[in-house]
């Protein structure tokens, strides 16, 4: 599992130029329901909101522990001489690049994941009462290029689970980036087939189920654009209507990473009897992506029906599943998929985080 730096009490959206600001950091699991079990040194620095340029050195903020989890802290303001917008970056190491989550590195996720606040406006005087920040960003590095090598993913600080990064999405993104930089596996099984379909095929059509923030579709689109800049890539990031606005924001915020073929957020409700027109327009789906879709076992009948419809449309599609066990009962999905859809899974890998359950990477194919 991964742990995430965030804000129990976020900084204000606006502040007086030169005045310190208050906040309460948080170190917890993906759903913010379980605090980090040990002590973490938390550091901070300021960045220009528009350019991302670092405005201050990296300074230790506190040593976070559960015993001081609710303590409000005051920090020095950014070194601004005139009004401007900045972001506050919290990290768990003092390294200059710690604000980026380097998906290329095997060490990614071994420490709590860094976080960027929403922009804070500093001005000589406040126009009124400062509103509460409602979102944060994570910055992921996946390519060596300085120009388009990172993705910025916004998540909400509300309790809406579909608007947060989940462990399996982060784990699958890490796996995709690392695997894209490795040699093709010559195992002759689903591991080889998955590598071919994801990274080597000149054309790619994929559907992600339960995309949430859209992070996996964003990463895959950026990787495909780097590997095959002139090839056709069509990735549909699907979820319920409540997720679509946030996904559109994240797609637009990273437009330079996939100039020709951005992922397309669309609504796909597992309870609907018919696939969306955008899916039916695809002649053949190469693979179906699913990360952290097993947490609600009551939805399994609808999920199985959706997989059946997708595989009836594209029988040769590969299913790429990222899974972190939250309840052993979730593993019933594997039996349901085999018995009702003839979908058989093979475990390919595990992605370790900072402890606890690893993210398991599975590939599935229909066996007729």
N, C-alpha and C positions, 0 to 999 in steps of 0.2 A: 504494500500500500504506500501511497504518497502522503506527505503532509504539506500543508499550504500556509504560507504567511498571508494574513489578511488583516482586516480591521474590525475589531469588536465595536469600537467607536471610531468611525472614519474622521479624517480631517475635514475642515469646512470647505465649501465650494468657493468661498471668497474670504479674504483676510486683509488687514491693514498692512501696507508696505512697511517692512521693518519690524513687525510685531511677531512674537513667537506664536506657534499654533499648538493645539492640544489634540491628542489622539490616544487610542488604546489598541495596541497590536494584538493579533490573535494568531495562534499556531495550532492548527487542527486538521482533521481529516477532510476528505472532499465534501462531505455533506455538512460540515461544521458541527457534528454531533459528538465528536470525541477529540479531546485535547491531546496535544503531543505529550507523551509520558515522561519526558526528561526536561533538561535545561537546554535552551537555545540562545546563543548570542545573536542579537538582532542589530543590524547596521542600517544606516539610511544615507541617502544622498538626494540631491535635487537635480532634475533635468528640465531643460526647456521643453515646453509642451509641444511646440510646433516642430522643432528640428531634432529633438532627442539628445541634444548636446548636454553633456554633464556640466553642471554649474557649480558643484561643490565637491569636496573630497568625501570619501566614504568614512563615516563616523559611527562609532558604537552608540546605539540608542539605549539598550538594556540587555540584561540576561533574563529571558522570559522563562517563567516556571508557572505551573498551575497555581501556586500559592500567590502569585502576583498578577494573575490573568486579567483581573478587572481594574488594575491600577492605571489611572490616567497619567499620561506623560506629556511634557512640554518640550518642544524642540525649537532650535534656532531657525529663523526664517532664511530663505534663499538670499544670496548676495545680489539683489536687484537694486539698481539705481533709479529705475522708473517702473511704471505699471507694466505688468506682464503676466502671462500664464505659465505655470510650472507644474510638474508632477513630482510627487514624493515617491521614492523607490525604497522599499524595504527588502533586505537580503539577509541570508543566514551566513554569509562569508564576507570578508573584506576585499575580495578580489575585484579589480576595476570592472570586469565584465560580468559580475555576478547578477546584474539585473536581467540578463538574458538567460533563458533556460536552454542550455545547449543540448538539443536532441541528438547531436552527432556523438556526444560523449557517453561512454558507459557509466560515468559517474552521475549522470543527470538523474535527479530524483532521490539521491542518497541523503540529501539534506532538504529541509523544507523549501518549497518552491517560492521564489521571489515574487513580489507583487508591485504593481505601479498603481498609484491612486489615479482617480479622474483628475483632469486639470483643475488647479486652484488659481483663482484670479487674485493677484495682489495689486492693490491700488491705494492712493493716499487716504481715501476714506471709503467706508462701506456704504453702498447705496441703500442698504436696509439690512434686515436680519439675514445672515448667511444660511442658505439652504443646506440640507444634509446630502452628502454624496451617496449615490445609489448604485455605483458600479466601480469595478476595478478592472485592470488589464494585466494579462500575462504576456510576456514577449518571448517567443520561441525562436531559437536559431536553428535552422535546418540545412542551410547551404553555406558554402565558403564565401560566396559573393557578399561584399559589403553593401552593395546597392540594393539587392532584393533578397538578401539571405535570411531575413527574419519575418515572422508573422506576429501581428498584435491581435490578441483575442480578448474581447470584452466579455465579462461575466457580471451578473447582477449580485448585489449584496442582500437581496430579499431572500425569502425562504422558498422561492420558486425553484424546484429541483431541476427543471428543464433549462434553466438559465445559468447553470454553474458548470464548471469543468469537473468531470468525474474521472476517477482513477483509470478506468479502462480506456477512455478516450486519450488521456495523456500517455498511458502505456502503449497503446496501439500506434500513436503518433511517433513515439520514441522508436518502436520496432520498425516502422516503415522507413524512417530516416536512416537508421543503422543498417537495415537490410538493403536499402537502395545503394549503399556505398560498399557493399560486400559482393563477392563473386557469387555467381549463380550456384545454388546447391545442386549437386549431381546425384540426388537420392532417388530419382525416378518415380516419386510419389507426389502427393498433394503439395509437398513443400516446393518441389521443382515447378509444378504446374502453377502454383500461386505466384512464384517469382516471375514466371513468363507472362502471366496475365496482367500483373500489376506494373512491372517495370520494363519488360522487353517488348510487349505487343505495341505495334505502331499506332493502333487505335484502341481506345479504352472507353467503355460505357459502364458506369457503376451507379448503384443505388445504395445510399446509406440510410439505414433505419434508425429512428430515434436519435437524430443528429445533435439535438440540443444547441450548443453554441456553434456547432459546425466545425469544430477544430480538426477532426479527422479528414473531412472533405477538403478543408483548406490546405492541410498538409499534403494530401495526395495530389491535389490540383497543382500546387507549387512544385512538387517533385516531378510530376509528369511534364510540366511546362519546361523545367530545367533539362530533363532527359530527352524529351521529344518536342522541341519548341514549335515545330511545324505540323505535328500530327494532330489528329482529332481526339479530343478528350471531352467526354460528356459525363459529368458527375452530378447526380441529383441528391441533394441533402434534404432528407424528408423528416418531418415530425408533425406534431399537432399545431394548430393555428397559433397558439400562444408563443411558440418558439420562433416563428418565421421572421418577425421584425428584428430580433437580435441577430439571427443568422444573416439577414440582408445587410445589417450594419457591418458585421465582421467580414463578409465578402467584399463590400465596398471599401473598407478600410485597408484591405490588402490587395487592391486591384493590380498594382504593378507586379505582383508575384505570379500572375497568370493572365497576362494581358489578353490572350486570345480565347482562352477557354475557362472562365471562372466557374466554380460550382454554382448550381442553381437551387436555391431553397424552394421547396414546394411542400404542400400539405399532403401527407399520406396517413390517414387514420386506419389503424389496423381493424377497426370494427366495420369499415366500409366493405361492401360486397364486390366493389369494382376498383381496379387500380386506376390511379390518376391518368389523365390523357397524356401528360408529359412522359410517363413511363411506357404507356402503350405505343407511343410514337417511336420508341427505340426498337430497332429491328431485332437486336439481340443484346442482352445484358451480359457483360463479361464477368462481373462479380458483384456480390451483395455484401455490404459492410454493416457490421453491427457491434457496437461497443456499449457495455453496461445496459443491456436491454432485458436482463433476467431478474431484476430486483423485485418485480411484482409478479409473483407466480400466478395470480388471478388472471393476468393478461395472456397467459400462455396459449389458450385456445385461439384467441384472436391473432397472436403472433404466428402460430402454426398455419392458420388460414392464409395469412399474408405471405408467408414463405411459399405455401402451396401455389398461390396465384402467381407469384414472381417466377417460380420454377416451372410452372406450366407455360408461362410466356417465353422463358429462356431456360430450357432444360439443362443446358451445358454450363450454366452460371456456377461459379465458385462462390461459396459463402465464407467470408472472413469474419471470425467472431473473436472479440476480445472480452474476457470474462474475469471478474474478481469475485470470489465466493463471499457472499454476505450471509447466506443461509444454505445449508446442505440440500434443502428441498429444491433449490433452483436447478440442480443437476438433473432433475426430471426432464428438462427440456431436451437433452440429448436423446433420451429414449422416445419421447414424443416425436421428435424430428425423424428418427429412424423408422418408427412404426407407422406414422401417418403420412410422411412425405418421402420416405425412402432416402432421407438425407443423412449421410454418415459422416461423422467428424473425425479428424485426426489432429491430435495435439502437436503443434510444431515448436513451441517455444514458451518461455516464461520471461516476464520483465519484472525484475526486483525493484522495489522502491526503498523506503527508509525502514522497512520492517513489516511484520504482519503478512497478510495474504499477498502473494504475487499476482500480477495480471497474466492470465494464461492466454496464449494466442492459438486459436484453432482454425483449421480449414475444413470445410465441408463440401461434399459433392453428392449429387443425387445418383443413387445406384439403382438402375432399373432392371 
